[in-house]
Amino acid sequence: MNEKQELIRKMLKMQKDFIAKEQQDGIDPKDYFVPESGHPLSGFRETYADIATQVVNLAHEEKGSKR
């Protein structure tokens, strides 16, 4: 599996886990946007955004385009 596919797989797993948690327990917006240190969502948005950016960059490299 190439790098871009692996990153997309990680993003989909993160989405699946997030949706499962939201459906099971609900998610307080505070915990999503400003979670306390050690909270399961701590760093979630940042990590997801970083992975998404990597995917976009790899897609541009594949097509030879620029951002």
N, C-alpha and C positions, 0 to 999 in steps of 0.2 A: 504494500500500500504506500502510495507516495505521501509526501509531507502534507500537502494540501488536504488530501482525503483524511488523513489521520487527525488533522486539526478540526475538520468539519465533524468527524466522528465525536471528538471531545465536546464540541459545541452542542451537538444533538444530545449527548448524554447529560450535559449540564442542564439543558432545557427540560429533558425528561425528569431529572431529579427535582428541579425547581417546581415543575408542574405537580409532581406527586406530593411534594411537601405542602404546596399551596392548597391542594385539594384535601389533604389529610388534616392539616392544622390551621390553614390560613396563614397569611403573611402580613404582618404589620408593616405599612409603608416605611416607618422609621427603621425597622430592621433591614429593609431592602436598601434604603438610601444612606443611612448612617448607622450601620450595625456596631454594636459594642465589640471590643476586641474579644476574640474567641468565639463569637457567634458563628453558627454555620454559614451565614451569608456574608461574613466578613471577607472582603476581597472579591466576592462573586462578580460584581459588575465590572470591576477593573480587569479581572482575569478574562472574563468573557469578551470585553472590548479589545484587550490585547490579542486574543486569539483571532477575533474577527478581522482585526487590522492585518495580522499576518496572512490570513487567507486572501484578503484583498491584494496585498502586496505580491503574493505568489501568483495570483491570477493575472496581475499586470505583467509580471515577468514572463509568464507563459505566452501571453499575447504580444509581448514587446511594446506595450503601451505605457504611458506615464500617467501619474495621478495629477 
